[in-house]
């Protein structure tokens, strides 16, 4: 787990929205923490557990169960490559390899400068456009090797 320092005052401000000792706000508070810091920061979870009177194991169990949560900081540009059947057949693995080489990270990783995060996803439901790459939520279909550099530089 990456240890970074977050502003504990921002975390406390988030927790003020939730009644003290009321564990029912756990998931919503985790979502708010992630929205504020870009990930579920360990320091914020400790404050959350103290505030809601929830065991830290329960908070991390929830944060690791739901794929929407990240325990590590993400890059400002999030690249997702579909590796579902149609995209795989049409060369998504080549795209993943190209991105790994260009960014110097593996799928699931984030560049040291926190500029890019590379993820693979099982299916985006756009098989007719395979292979599909999402950059900050914008989908690009029929992506060809060699075209990714411009797409990620544009951050589109």
Secondary structure as UniProt FT lines:
FT   HELIX           8..15
FT   TURN            16..17
FT   TURN            20..21
FT   HELIX           23..25
FT   HELIX           26..37
FT   HELIX           42..52
FT   HELIX           56..65
FT   TURN            67..68
FT   STRAND          77..82
FT   HELIX           85..89
FT   TURN            90..91
FT   HELIX           92..103
FT   TURN            107..108
FT   TURN            112..113
FT   STRAND          116..121
FT   HELIX           127..129
FT   STRAND          133..135
FT   TURN            136..137
FT   STRAND          138..140
FT   TURN            145..146
FT   HELIX           148..154
//
